[in-house]
Amino acid sequence: MTTLGFVIKSFVHYLRYNLTVAVGVAVSTAVLTGALIIGDSVRHSLEKSAFYRLGNTSFALTAGDRYFTTGLADKLQHDIKIPCIPLLLTEGVAASEGGNNRINNVRVIGVDDRFNQLSDNHFNYGDLDEDEVYISDNLASGLNLKENDMFILRIRKTSLIPLNAPFVSDEGTSISLRVRVGKITGADQLGHFNLKNSQTAAFNVFINLDFLNRLMNIEGKSNTILFTSTGAIGVKEIIESVKNNWDLEDASLKARYISKTNELEVFSDRVFIESPIANAFINNLTDKRLIITYFVNSFRKAEKKTPYSFVSTLDEKILKEDEIIVNKWLAEDLSLQAGDTVELKYFAVGPLRQLDEKSAFFIVKEIFPLSGTYQDPTLMPFIPGLADAGSCRDWKAGIPIDLSSIRDKDEEYWNKWKGTPKAFINIKTAQNLWQNRFGDYTAIRFPASTTNVEKIKEVLRNNLDPANLGFNVRNVKEEALYTARNGVNFSQLFIGLSFFVLL
C-alpha cells in the first residue's frame, strides 16, 4: 500500500472524528473572532461618540463659578494663533404641549458664529435669531417638537456673584421665555455637544450668545473657551497665554476713579475681593487703603435703635479695635456723644447660608459731619436687591429684613445719601467680625497721583496665577479618548462570556 493510499484510507476511516474537530475549530474561531470584532466595534463606537460630543475641540478653559469676558477669546486667538471659541454654559428646563412634556437637566449653550469651527459639517450657528433656538434631535424627540414649533424654556440665571454669598438674594434665579425651534441638530452637527465624559447624549439648546447675556443682565461674558489645535499648542502654552492676556474684568474686577478722595478704586463684581487678589495688591503696592463695607442690622444705645445701615472701615492707626466714629445723623438719632458705648448687631453667614445674629460693642471716639470724604456713597458695594433699590422698602436681600422697623427718616436718609456709611470702625476689627470665605475686602483704593489702571493690570498679571481663581485648562479630547479606550475591555468581556459556548 502506498503512502498516499494509507493517508486516504485513514482519513476516510476517521472522517467522523476529523469533521467533529474541524467543526469545533470553526465554531471556536467564529466565537473568538466575533467577540474580538464586537469588542473592537464597541470601542470604536465610544471613540465616535466622543468625537460627536466634542467635534474639533481639543482643549477647554473654564473658571468654576466665575465669568470672564468674551474678549479674552479674541486676545488668546491673536496670541496663540488657533481658533478660540467662547461659550456661555448654563442649565435649564424645557417643556412643551402646555407642560405635559417636560425634560429637566437641559444644557443651555450660548454660541455665536465661532462655534461653527468645531464642525466640518458647514452648519451655521451664526444664523440664530433672538427669538429662536436650535435643539438636539433627542430633545426634539422627547418633547415631540418640529422646526418652527414653540416651547417654554426656563433658564437658570447666571450671576456674577456667588448665589450663597452674604446678602445675595436667591429670588429670581431662573428666567422663563417662549422660544421657537429654528433647527434640529443631529450628532454630526454638534447637536450632542458635551464637555462631560458621558455615553448618554445631552439634551442641548443652543441660543444666541449676546441674547443670552442680555437675559442674564450681563454683557460680553462667557464661562468657557474652547480651543482647536492639531499642532504644537498645548495646555502649557494656553495657560501661559491666559496669564499674559487676562484683564481686570476677566478676574471679575473693575476700576473707577473716586473724585471725592482723588483715589483709584478696585472692586469686585462678586462683592468681596478674594484673598489671592487682595494679597497680590497688598504685597506689591505699598500705598493702598483696604476697605470693608458691611450691611448691619442695627445700632442701639439703651432703648434707642437705628435699623439697617452700612458700616465701613478706617486704618488701624486712626481707630483702636474697640473704637467707632459715627456721622452726625446717627449721633442725633441715638443721642450719642463721644465716649458713649453703642451696640452693633449684624448677621454672620455660616455654612449652608446659616445666619447667626451677633453683637459687638464700640466706644464712640468722634462724631463727623455728613460732608467731605466721610460722606461717600461709593463705599457701599453693589449688592443686587440693595444697592439698586429705589427705597428701603424695596430691599431684597439674602437675609431677613424687618421692613416694618424702617422709619420715614430712614427712607429720607436713603433717598438723599443712599448707602453712605453711618459709621466707621477699625479695619482689623472688621476683618475679625465679617471676614468670610468669599473674600476679605469689598474694595481697595490707591492714590490716583501715584497709581493708574495700567499699573494695577501689570500687578495683577505679574503676581496672580489665574489658577488661584479657579481657571483651568483641560485637554478634553485626550480625556475623552482615554475614557473610551481604557474603560471596560469589551473584547475580553465578550471572550469571557463566550467561554461557555466554547466549552
Buried (B, 14 or more C-beta within 10 A) or exposed (E): EEEEEEEEEEEEEEEEEEEEEEEEEEEEEEBBEBBBEBBEEBBEEBBEBBBBBBBBBBBBBBBEBBBBBBBBBBBBBEBBEBBBBBBBBBBBBBBBEEEEBBBEEBBBBBBBEBBBBBBEEEBEBEEBEEEBBBBBBBBBEBBEBEEEBEBBBBBBBBBBBBBBBBBBBEEEEEBEBEBBBBBBBBBBBBBBBBBEBEEEBBBBBBBBBBBBBEBBEBEBBBBBBBBBBEEEBBBEBBBEBBBEBBBBBBBBBEBEEBEEBEBBBBBBBBBBBBBBBBBBBBEBBEEBBBBBBBBBBBBBBEEEBBBBBBBBBBEEEBBBEBBBBBBBBBBEBBEBEEEBEBBBBBBBBEEEBEEEEEEBEBEBBEBBEBEEEBBBBBBBBBBBBBBEBEEBEEBBBBBEBEEEBBEEEBEEBBEEBBBBBBBBBBBBBBBEBBBEEBBBBBBBBBEBEEBBEEBBBEBBBEBBEBBBBEBBBBBBBEBBBEBBEEEEBBBEBBBEEBEEEEE
